[in-house]
Amino acid sequence: MAENRSLSGKTLFITGASRGIGKAIALRAARDGANVAIAAKTADPHPKLEGTIFSTAAEIEAAGGRALALQVDIRDEGAVADAVARTVETFGGIDILVNNASAISLTGTLDTPMKRYDLMQGVNARGTFVCSQACLPHLLAAPNPHILTLSPPLNLDPKWFKGHVAYTMAKYGMSMCVLGMAEEFRSRGVAVNALWPRTGIATAAMRMLGGGEVPPGCRDVAIMADAAHLILTSDSRATTGNFFIDEDVLRAAGVTDFGPYAIDPSQPLFPDLFLD
């Protein structure tokens, strides 16, 4: 991985960056002095979810970065194209795309309304493809371009399909974008990688799944932000086509103490989905 570990002056287009892991990646980049386009749906405060594109933009600027708040539903390819154009107009290009936006419903076949199925496919698989397609012409012109997608390794053990086949298909759609685009753009120098957490991560989605509370055994979003930073500052021609796990990325960089990332160090960590 590259020696220059700064994102100073780089422009990141991050989907779903108004909260959670996307926001954490944005703030980590902002501390380097990066430009961040926050492409997310939440423009007005949500009664149950903290953070808007505007509050996140303010935090990015306070952390030392430059921010562009963009209200975007990534299921709308026209809105994505406009957001990408505004980002390029504002910052002069795009160096990094982070496909973070995702919809989740851990429901079985008979308990998944088609509206929810379509939402997951539209945001996860299709949204990742749309945003990648829109950003790639600009990434191809960047000196060290990266696409980082928050999706799991492609594990075809039926146990990962049994309880929530619709969600698994949608997340694996994101992972298949990584698999295919990494090979398609390898010779042109665009890195395309996936990142997934070893453990549960304390996010709003996790709180909703946990009935309003973050389940014990989660780690803080900072572990994903730190792992993403290492990937995004690596040489794009040498680091592509990988399905990275946050802990493994940090361990390879010399991190040995993961205690500070734990929400409650007294609780045993629980593994995330799709990892054996």
C-alpha positions as CSV (number, residue, x, y, z in Angstrom):
1,M,0.0,0.0,0.0
2,A,1.1,3.5,-0.7
3,E,3.4,5.5,1.6
4,N,1.4,8.8,1.3
5,R,-1.4,8.2,3.8
6,S,-3.3,11.5,3.3
7,L,-6.4,12.3,1.3
8,S,-5.6,16.0,1.4
9,G,-7.1,17.7,-1.7
10,K,-8.8,14.5,-2.9
11,T,-12.5,14.6,-3.7
12,L,-14.8,11.9,-2.4
13,F,-18.3,11.2,-3.5
14,I,-19.9,9.2,-0.7
15,T,-23.5,7.8,-0.8
16,G,-25.5,7.6,2.3
17,A,-23.0,9.8,4.1
18,S,-25.4,11.7,6.4
19,R,-24.9,9.2,9.2
20,G,-23.2,5.9,10.2
21,I,-20.3,4.4,8.4
22,G,-20.5,6.8,5.4
23,K,-20.4,9.8,7.7
24,A,-17.4,8.3,9.6
25,I,-15.5,7.8,6.4
26,A,-16.3,11.4,5.4
27,L,-15.1,12.8,8.6
28,R,-11.9,10.8,8.5
29,A,-11.2,12.2,5.1
30,A,-12.1,15.7,6.2
31,R,-9.4,15.6,8.9
32,D,-6.9,15.2,6.0
33,G,-8.4,18.2,4.2
34,A,-10.4,16.3,1.6
35,N,-13.4,17.5,-0.3
36,V,-16.5,15.5,0.3
37,A,-19.7,15.3,-1.6
38,I,-22.4,14.0,0.7
39,A,-24.9,12.2,-1.5
40,A,-27.8,11.2,0.7
41,K,-31.6,11.5,1.0
42,T,-31.9,13.1,4.4
43,A,-32.2,16.9,4.1
44,D,-34.7,17.4,7.0
45,P,-34.2,16.0,10.5
46,H,-35.6,12.5,10.9
47,P,-37.6,11.7,14.0
48,K,-35.7,8.4,14.6
49,L,-32.4,8.9,12.8
50,E,-29.8,11.5,13.6
51,G,-28.0,13.5,11.0
52,T,-28.8,15.3,7.7
53,I,-26.7,16.2,4.7
54,F,-26.4,19.7,6.1
55,S,-25.4,18.8,9.6
56,T,-22.8,16.4,8.2
57,A,-21.5,19.1,5.9
58,A,-21.0,21.4,8.9
59,E,-19.1,18.7,10.7
60,I,-16.9,18.0,7.7
61,E,-16.0,21.7,7.4
62,A,-15.3,21.9,11.2
63,A,-13.0,18.9,10.8
64,G,-11.0,20.6,8.1
65,G,-12.5,19.5,4.9
66,R,-14.7,21.1,2.3
67,A,-18.3,19.8,1.9
68,L,-21.0,19.7,-0.7
69,A,-24.4,18.6,0.6
70,L,-26.4,16.9,-2.1
71,Q,-29.9,15.5,-1.6
72,V,-29.9,12.4,-3.8
73,D,-32.0,9.3,-4.1
74,I,-29.5,7.0,-5.8
75,R,-32.4,5.0,-7.3
76,D,-32.8,8.0,-9.6
77,E,-30.1,8.0,-12.3
78,G,-30.9,11.5,-13.3
79,A,-30.4,12.8,-9.8
80,V,-27.1,10.9,-9.5
81,A,-25.9,12.4,-12.8
82,D,-26.8,15.9,-11.6
83,A,-25.0,15.3,-8.2
84,V,-21.9,14.0,-9.9
85,A,-21.9,17.0,-12.3
86,R,-22.3,19.4,-9.3
87,T,-19.4,17.7,-7.5
88,V,-17.1,18.0,-10.5
89,E,-18.2,21.6,-11.0
90,T,-17.5,22.4,-7.4
91,F,-14.3,20.5,-6.8
92,G,-12.8,20.0,-10.3
93,G,-13.1,16.2,-10.4
94,I,-13.7,13.0,-8.4
95,D,-11.0,10.9,-7.0
96,I,-12.9,8.4,-4.9
97,L,-16.4,6.9,-4.9
98,V,-17.7,5.2,-1.7
99,N,-20.8,3.1,-2.3
100,N,-22.1,3.1,1.2
101,A,-25.9,3.7,0.9
102,S,-27.8,0.5,1.6
103,A,-31.2,-0.7,2.6
104,I,-31.8,-3.7,4.9
105,S,-34.6,-6.0,5.8
106,L,-33.7,-9.3,7.4
107,T,-36.9,-11.0,6.4
108,G,-37.8,-14.3,4.9
109,T,-39.5,-14.8,1.5
110,L,-43.1,-14.7,2.8
111,D,-42.4,-11.7,5.0
112,T,-40.7,-9.5,2.5
113,P,-43.2,-7.1,0.7
114,M,-42.2,-6.5,-2.9
115,K,-41.9,-2.8,-2.1
116,R,-39.2,-3.6,0.4
117,Y,-37.6,-6.1,-2.1
118,D,-37.5,-3.4,-4.8
119,L,-36.1,-0.8,-2.3
120,M,-33.2,-3.1,-1.4
121,Q,-32.4,-4.0,-5.1
122,G,-32.8,-0.4,-6.1
123,V,-30.6,1.1,-3.5
124,N,-28.0,-1.7,-3.0
125,A,-27.3,-3.4,-6.3
126,R,-28.7,-0.9,-8.8
127,G,-27.6,2.2,-6.8
128,T,-24.1,0.9,-6.6
129,F,-24.0,0.3,-10.4
130,V,-25.6,3.7,-11.2
131,C,-23.2,5.7,-9.0
132,S,-20.2,3.7,-10.3
133,Q,-21.2,4.3,-13.9
134,A,-21.7,8.0,-13.3
135,C,-18.4,8.5,-11.5
136,L,-16.2,6.3,-13.6
137,P,-15.6,8.9,-16.4
138,H,-14.1,11.2,-13.8
139,L,-12.3,8.5,-11.9
140,L,-10.6,7.5,-15.1
141,A,-9.1,11.0,-15.2
142,A,-7.9,11.0,-11.6
143,P,-4.3,10.1,-10.6
144,N,-5.1,7.4,-8.0
145,P,-8.8,6.6,-8.4
146,H,-10.7,4.3,-6.0
147,I,-14.2,2.8,-5.8
148,L,-14.9,1.4,-2.3
149,T,-18.2,-0.5,-1.8
150,L,-19.5,-1.5,1.6
151,S,-20.5,-5.1,0.8
152,P,-19.5,-8.6,1.9
153,P,-17.4,-11.3,0.4
154,L,-19.4,-13.5,-1.9
155,N,-20.1,-16.5,0.4
156,L,-22.5,-18.9,-1.2
157,D,-23.2,-21.0,1.9
158,P,-27.0,-21.5,1.8
159,K,-27.2,-20.4,5.5
160,W,-26.6,-16.8,4.4
161,F,-29.6,-17.0,2.1
162,K,-32.0,-19.0,4.1
163,G,-33.3,-16.3,6.5
164,H,-33.2,-13.2,4.2
165,V,-32.7,-14.2,0.6
166,A,-33.9,-10.8,-0.7
167,Y,-31.4,-8.8,1.4
168,T,-28.5,-11.3,0.6
169,M,-29.3,-11.0,-3.2
170,A,-29.2,-7.2,-2.9
171,K,-25.9,-7.0,-0.9
172,Y,-24.3,-9.6,-3.2
173,G,-25.4,-7.5,-6.1
174,M,-23.1,-4.8,-4.7
175,S,-20.3,-7.4,-4.3
176,M,-20.7,-8.6,-7.9
177,C,-20.2,-5.0,-9.0
178,V,-16.9,-5.0,-7.2
179,L,-15.9,-8.4,-8.7
180,G,-16.7,-7.3,-12.3
181,M,-15.7,-3.7,-12.3
182,A,-12.3,-4.5,-10.6
183,E,-11.4,-6.7,-13.5
184,E,-13.0,-4.4,-16.1
185,F,-11.0,-1.4,-15.0
186,R,-7.8,-3.1,-13.7
187,S,-5.8,-2.2,-16.7
188,R,-7.0,1.4,-16.6
189,G,-5.8,1.9,-13.0
190,V,-9.1,2.3,-11.2
191,A,-9.1,0.3,-7.9
192,V,-12.4,-1.3,-7.1
193,N,-12.6,-3.0,-3.6
194,A,-15.2,-4.0,-1.0
195,L,-15.0,-3.5,2.7
196,W,-17.0,-5.3,5.3
197,P,-16.9,-5.4,9.1
198,R,-15.8,-8.4,11.1
199,T,-18.3,-7.5,13.8
200,G,-21.5,-5.7,14.2
201,I,-21.1,-1.9,13.9
202,A,-23.0,0.6,16.1
203,T,-25.1,2.4,13.5
204,A,-28.7,3.6,13.2
205,A,-29.5,0.5,11.2
206,M,-28.1,-1.7,13.9
207,R,-30.2,0.2,16.5
208,M,-33.3,-0.4,14.5
209,L,-32.5,-4.1,14.1
210,G,-31.9,-4.2,17.9
211,G,-35.2,-2.7,18.8
212,G,-33.9,0.8,19.4
213,E,-30.7,-0.2,21.3
214,V,-27.3,-1.0,19.8
215,P,-26.8,-4.7,20.7
216,P,-23.8,-5.4,23.0
217,G,-20.8,-6.7,21.1
218,C,-20.7,-4.0,18.5
219,R,-17.7,-1.9,17.5
220,D,-17.7,1.9,16.8
221,V,-17.9,3.2,13.2
222,A,-14.4,4.4,13.6
223,I,-12.9,1.0,12.8
224,M,-14.6,1.1,9.3
225,A,-13.4,4.7,8.7
226,D,-9.8,3.8,9.7
227,A,-9.8,0.7,7.5
228,A,-11.4,2.7,4.6
229,H,-8.7,5.4,4.9
230,L,-5.9,2.8,4.5
231,I,-7.5,1.3,1.4
232,L,-8.3,4.7,-0.2
233,T,-4.7,6.0,0.3
234,S,-3.2,2.8,-1.3
235,D,-1.9,2.6,-4.8
236,S,-4.9,2.0,-7.0
237,R,-2.9,-0.1,-9.5
238,A,-1.7,-2.4,-6.8
239,T,-4.8,-2.7,-4.6
240,T,-7.9,-3.8,-6.5
241,G,-10.4,-6.7,-6.6
242,N,-10.2,-7.3,-2.9
243,F,-13.0,-8.1,-0.4
244,F,-11.4,-6.5,2.6
245,I,-12.5,-7.1,6.2
246,D,-11.9,-4.1,8.5
247,E,-10.0,-5.9,11.2
248,D,-7.7,-7.6,8.6
249,V,-6.9,-4.3,6.9
250,L,-5.9,-2.7,10.2
251,R,-3.9,-5.7,11.4
252,A,-1.9,-5.7,8.2
253,A,-1.1,-2.0,8.9
254,G,0.3,-3.0,12.4
255,V,-2.8,-2.4,14.6
256,T,-2.8,-5.0,17.5
257,D,-5.2,-3.5,20.0
258,F,-8.8,-3.4,18.9
259,G,-10.1,-2.7,22.4
260,P,-10.7,1.1,21.8
261,Y,-13.1,0.3,19.0
262,A,-15.4,-1.8,21.2
263,I,-18.7,-0.1,22.3
264,D,-18.6,-2.1,25.5
265,P,-15.2,-3.9,26.0
266,S,-16.8,-6.2,28.7
267,Q,-19.1,-7.8,26.1
268,P,-18.0,-10.5,23.6
269,L,-18.0,-9.3,20.0
270,F,-20.6,-10.8,17.7
271,P,-19.6,-11.5,14.0
272,D,-21.3,-9.7,11.2
273,L,-23.4,-11.5,8.5
274,F,-21.8,-13.4,5.7
275,L,-18.6,-14.3,7.6
276,D,-17.9,-17.9,8.6
